[in-house]
């Protein structure tokens, strides 16, 4: 089902900030040792090993300095997908890279990132959440682990269960922040369609992740045409909440101006908080297709290393 993701194999996916891991890989570790890549000199302390003294520098300065190195280690990446009812909008979104709904986008984008991470020998895990943590895997870096998580994602796309899961994800993110004890990258896919009080709780949860030294990437997934621009044929239309089931019949032209103003305010608030917390904020118009979002993102991120 995910064969199309193989086209991304030539790309890479790196952390921008310091991360922690178990094995040698591609990312800078906060732990200093005496291997891999030279970082800096420090003054020699009496009684320690002379093995790493820089004798050439001693010859020039007549002072003893030790070479200090920064290890490079594997990234630990937690892929977090909001799979609440609203993420299945638009309901006619097909399960492919070119015509996704919000959930399909999150699933395929996660599959692509897994392909890059396993090739880089990086550890990754998957979390599906709504108002609770509904699925949570360990962090591993094997092909067997990748296949297991891809099977979970495939099942998620095929799930015909009712779409009534609520979007209140803040408590679940706080729980993740408390349980993740090593610096990691957290990649969150969500539409963030929340009430004002729930949105404040989401901002607090994102701040919690950053306070715990995790790098956070936020893919803000929306069907931009319908959810941001409110582009509907101007005729009496029945709108159905995909989480609560509530229904509202309205003439789009009568509510469009107020709706767009509220949505612009919400988008501005999310961008502002992301900038304030140093979160990599990626707005996503899912109707553009996965390729048109993920490929430029990976290329841009690669250039910024």
N, C-alpha and C positions, 0 to 999 in steps of 0.2 A: 504493500500500500504506500510505502514511503520511498519507493525507488527513485522518484524525482529529486530527492534531497542529495543524491550522490553527485550532482553537478557542482556542489559547493566544496568538494573535497580538497580543491587546490587552495582554498582560503584558510584563514586561521582566526582564532577568537581568543583575545588576550585580556587579562586584567590590567587596569590602569593603575590601581593602587597596590600597596603591599598586601600579599595574601600569605596564608599558611598552608602547608601540605605535607605529605609523607614522603613523596618520591621526587627525584630530580626531574624537572620539567622545563617549562618555558617562562616562568613567572617569578618575579623578585620576592624573596622571603625576608621577613623581619629578623631572622636569626643569622648572626654573623659567625662564620667559621673560617676554615683555612682550605677552601677548595673552590673550584669552579672559576669565578670571575673576580679580578682585583677590584676593590672598592676604595680603600684609603690606607694611609699610614697612621700608626699611633705610636706613642713613645714606649720604648721597652721598659718593662718593670723588672727589677732585680728578682732573681729566683725563678723566673719562668723559662720555658724552653727557648733555646737559641735557634731552633730549627727555622723559624720564619723571619729572622732578622734580615733586613735588606742591607747586605754588605756593601753594595755599590753606593747606596745613599750614605752609609757610614764613611766610606772613603771620601765622599765630597763634603760632608758636614762634620765629621768626627763625632757624631751623635748616633745612638742606637735607636732605630725605629723598626717596628714589626709591620710586615705586610698583612693587611686585614682584607678578607674576601667576603663578598655577599653571595650566599648560596642562591641558586635558582631552583624553584620548587614547583610542584604542580598546583594548578588552580583547583579550588573546591567551589563548585558552582551548584547552587540550588535553583532549579527551574520551578517557578511557582505560577500556577494557572488558576485564576478565578473561573470556576465552572458553574457559576450561578446561572439562573434562568435567563437573565438578560444577555448573557454571552452567546446564546444561540440565535441572536438576531443578526441579520434577517433570516427568518425560518426557511426561506427558499435557498439560502446559501449552500452551494454544493460542496462536497468533501474533496476539493482539489486545490492546487496552488493558485489557480487563476480566478476562481470564483468562490472565495471563502466567506463564511460568516465569521463573527468574532472568535468563537471557540475554535473553528477550523484553522483560522490564522494562528492562534496561539499554539495549537497542536503541531502544525507543520513547522512553524518557526522553532519550536522546542526540539523537534526531530532533527532539524538542520543543525542546531547548536550541539546536540548530542553527537552527531556525526563528527563534527570538528573536535569536540572535547575528547572523544574516545581515541581519535587519531593522535591527539597531542598527549595522550596518557594522563589526562586530567580527570579528577574525580567529580562526579555529578550525581545529583539526586533529583527526584520529582516530587512535588507536592501539589495536590489538587484541593482547593478549599472553596468554601462558600461562607456560611456563618460558623462552620466548624472545619477542622482539618479532616477531609474525607478520604484522602489517600496520601501516604507519606512513605518514601523509600529511603534506604540508606544511601550514603555517598560511596560510590565505587567507580572504577575506571576500566571495567572489562567489557568485552563485546557481549558476553552473556548477560551482563547487567543492562546493557543498551537494548538488547533484544527484548528483555523482560519489560522495560519501561515503554518501548515502542508498542508492545502488545497492550499495555494499559491505555496508551493514547488512542490506539486503534479502537479499543472497546469504548472509549469515551465518545468517539465520533459516531459509533453505531448505537449508542445508548438511546433507547426510545422511551426512557422513563419520563415522567412528568417534569416540566421545566420550571417547577416552582421553587427551586432553591433560592434563598435570599442572598443579597450581595454583601451583607455585613461581614467584611473580611478582616476588620481591624484586630479583633480579639485573636484570630488565628495567626496573624502576622506577629503580634506581641508574643504569642507562644513560641513561634519559630525563633524570634530574636532571643528569647530566654534559653532555648535548647541548643542553639548553634554556638559552640564554645571556641571554634577556630575562625579566624578571619576568612571570610568567603565572599563570593559574588552571589548576589540574589537577583535573579531576573524575574520580574513580576509582569504578568500579562493580566490586565483588568480594564474594564470600561469605566470604572469609578463612577458609575451612575448611582449616586447616593444622596440621601437627604443631607441637609446642612450639618446636622449634629454627627451623622455618620462620616461625613467628609472630614470633619475636624478630627474624629477618631482615627481615620486613615492617615492623616498627616502626622498624628502623634505616633502611630505604629511605624511609619517610615523613618521618623526621627529616632525611634528606639533602635532600629536596625543600624542606622548610621552611627549612633552613639556607641554601639557595640563593635564599631570598626569594620562593618561589612560594606563592600561596594554594592550599590543598588542601581540596577537598570530598570526603568519603568517603561514598558510598552503600553501606551494608553490607546486601547483599541476601540474604535468607533466606526460605525457605518456613517461616514461623514455626510453623505448626501441626505440621509434621512434624520440622523440623530443630531448633527451639528447645524445643518442648513435647513432642516425641516422642509425638504423639497418633496411635496406631495401634490397630486392632482387636486385642484380646488373643487371638491365636491364633498358632500357629507360622508365622513369616514369614521369607521369604528376603530378606535385604538384600544388594544388589549395589553395590559401589563403582563409580561411573560413570567413574573415571579408571584404576584398576588392574584392574578386573574381578573383584577378590576377592569372595568370597561368604561370608555368615554366616547361618546359620539360628538364629533365637532366638525366645523367647517375650517379646513386648514388656514385659509386666509385670515380668519378672525383671531387666531391664536399665534400665528407665526412670528409676528414682531416681538411679542412678549417672550415667547419661547426662546428665540434666538438671543435676545438680550440676556436672559438667565443663563443660557448655555455658554455664551461668551464669558460671562463672569466666572462661571465654574472652571472653564478651561484656563482663564488667566490665573485663578487662584492655584490651580494645580501646577502650572508652569512656575509660578512665583515660589511656591513652597519647594518644588524640586530644585530650583536654583539655590534657594536659601540653604537647603540641606546637602547640596553638592550631589544630587542624584542625576544620573544620565537619563533625561526625559526624552522619549521617542514617541511623538504623536503618530498614530497609525490610522490611515483611512483604508479599511479592509477591502473596500471595493476595488482598490488598485491592484490587488493580488499580492501574494507573499513575495514573489521575486522582486517586485518594484519597491519593496520596503527593506527586506533583509539584505539583499546584495549591496545596495548603497550604504547601508548601516555598517556592514562588515568591512567594506572597502575604506570607509571614512575612519572607522575605529583603528584599522590597521595602519593608516597613515599617521595617526596621532600617537603611536607607540614611541 
